[in-house]
Amino acid sequence: MVNTRKRDYARHRMDMARKSREMSLDGRDIAPIPPIVNPRRRNACENDLNKFALEYFGGKKITKTFCSNHLAYLARLQDIILHGGKQANAMPRGSGKTTLAKIAAMWAVSYGHRKFIVIICATKEEAVAFMND
């Protein structure tokens, strides 16, 4: 009787482990990656954050011409993404710092330049809004 219960319990554990693995695998499946619409454009932007920003967000999120401060900011972000480092940047309110940081984060993960991005916001609400974008 005892051996039968142990065997039943061992079988139950194995079944539960298998079901758990299957559920975990199903939960991680986010569907196949869609085909690249314009491979030439994608390849042209792989190592150029400025070009990526203008090609994919020009006229939408980016509605004005970049000034020298924007170009310098993008160059610093690109260098940090490609080679490592940290960046604290001050620019006037409404000048596009957050928008460019979001675009840089998308560029970094879209091309596999970085697996993880750390962006620090002043408040929890700002961080949530940033992540939702």
C-alpha positions as CSV (number, residue, x, y, z in Angstrom):
1,M,0.0,0.0,0.0
2,V,2.8,2.4,0.9
3,N,4.8,1.8,-2.2
4,T,1.7,2.3,-4.4
5,R,1.0,5.7,-2.7
6,K,4.7,6.7,-3.2
7,R,4.5,5.7,-6.9
8,D,1.2,7.5,-7.3
9,Y,2.7,10.6,-5.7
10,A,5.9,10.4,-7.8
11,R,3.8,10.1,-11.0
12,H,1.6,13.0,-9.8
13,R,4.7,15.2,-9.3
14,M,6.1,14.3,-12.7
15,D,2.7,15.1,-14.3
16,M,2.5,18.4,-12.5
17,A,6.1,19.3,-13.5
18,R,5.3,18.5,-17.1
19,K,2.1,20.6,-17.0
20,S,4.0,23.5,-15.4
21,R,6.7,23.4,-18.1
22,E,4.1,23.4,-20.8
23,M,2.2,26.3,-19.3
24,S,5.4,28.2,-18.8
25,L,6.4,27.6,-22.5
26,D,3.0,28.6,-23.7
27,G,3.1,31.8,-21.6
28,R,6.4,32.8,-23.1
29,D,5.3,32.2,-26.7
30,I,4.7,35.7,-28.1
31,A,4.1,34.5,-31.7
32,P,6.5,34.6,-34.6
33,I,8.3,37.9,-35.4
34,P,6.7,39.5,-38.4
35,P,8.7,39.9,-41.6
36,I,10.8,43.1,-42.0
37,V,8.8,45.5,-44.1
38,N,11.8,47.3,-45.5
39,P,15.1,45.4,-44.9
40,R,17.2,48.0,-46.7
41,R,15.9,50.8,-44.4
42,R,16.4,48.6,-41.3
43,N,20.0,47.7,-42.3
44,A,20.8,51.4,-43.0
45,C,19.8,52.4,-39.5
46,E,21.5,49.6,-37.6
47,N,24.5,51.6,-36.5
48,D,23.1,55.1,-36.8
49,L,20.7,56.2,-34.1
50,N,20.2,59.6,-35.7
51,K,19.1,58.0,-39.0
52,F,16.9,55.5,-37.1
53,A,15.2,58.4,-35.3
54,L,14.5,60.3,-38.5
55,E,13.5,57.3,-40.6
56,Y,11.1,55.7,-38.1
57,F,9.9,58.7,-36.1
58,G,10.4,61.7,-38.4
59,G,7.1,63.5,-38.8
60,K,5.5,61.6,-36.0
61,K,7.4,62.0,-32.8
62,I,10.1,64.2,-34.3
63,T,8.5,67.2,-35.9
64,K,11.4,69.7,-35.9
65,T,14.9,69.7,-37.2
66,F,17.6,68.6,-34.8
67,C,19.8,71.4,-33.4
68,S,23.4,70.8,-32.5
69,N,22.4,69.9,-28.9
70,H,20.1,67.2,-30.2
71,L,22.8,65.8,-32.5
72,A,25.3,65.8,-29.6
73,Y,22.8,64.1,-27.3
74,L,22.1,61.4,-29.9
75,A,25.8,60.8,-30.5
76,R,26.4,60.4,-26.8
77,L,23.4,58.0,-26.4
78,Q,24.6,56.0,-29.4
79,D,28.2,55.8,-28.0
80,I,26.9,54.6,-24.7
81,I,24.6,52.0,-26.2
82,L,27.3,50.6,-28.5
83,H,30.3,50.8,-26.1
84,G,28.8,51.2,-22.6
85,G,28.8,54.0,-20.1
86,K,26.3,56.2,-18.2
87,Q,24.7,59.5,-19.1
88,A,23.0,62.3,-17.2
89,N,21.8,65.0,-19.4
90,A,20.3,68.4,-18.9
91,M,18.4,70.3,-21.6
92,P,15.5,72.7,-21.5
93,R,12.0,71.4,-20.7
94,G,10.1,70.3,-23.8
95,S,13.3,70.0,-25.9
96,G,12.8,66.3,-26.7
97,K,15.1,64.6,-24.1
98,T,12.5,62.0,-23.1
99,T,11.4,61.3,-26.7
100,L,15.0,60.8,-27.9
101,A,15.7,58.6,-24.9
102,K,12.7,56.4,-25.7
103,I,13.8,56.2,-29.4
104,A,17.3,55.3,-28.3
105,A,16.0,52.6,-26.1
106,M,13.9,51.1,-28.9
107,W,16.9,51.3,-31.3
108,A,19.2,49.6,-28.7
109,V,16.8,46.6,-28.2
110,S,15.5,46.4,-31.8
111,Y,19.0,45.8,-33.1
112,G,20.2,43.8,-30.2
113,H,22.8,46.4,-29.2
114,R,21.6,45.9,-25.6
115,K,19.5,43.3,-23.9
116,F,18.5,45.5,-21.0
117,I,18.1,49.3,-20.7
118,V,18.0,51.3,-17.5
119,I,16.3,54.6,-17.6
120,I,15.6,56.5,-14.4
121,C,12.7,58.8,-14.0
122,A,11.9,61.4,-11.3
123,T,8.7,59.8,-10.2
124,K,6.9,56.5,-10.3
125,E,4.2,58.1,-12.5
126,E,6.7,59.2,-15.0
127,A,8.4,55.8,-15.1
128,V,5.0,54.1,-15.7
129,A,4.2,56.5,-18.5
130,F,7.7,56.0,-20.0
131,M,7.3,52.2,-19.9
132,N,3.7,52.4,-21.4
133,D,5.0,54.4,-24.3
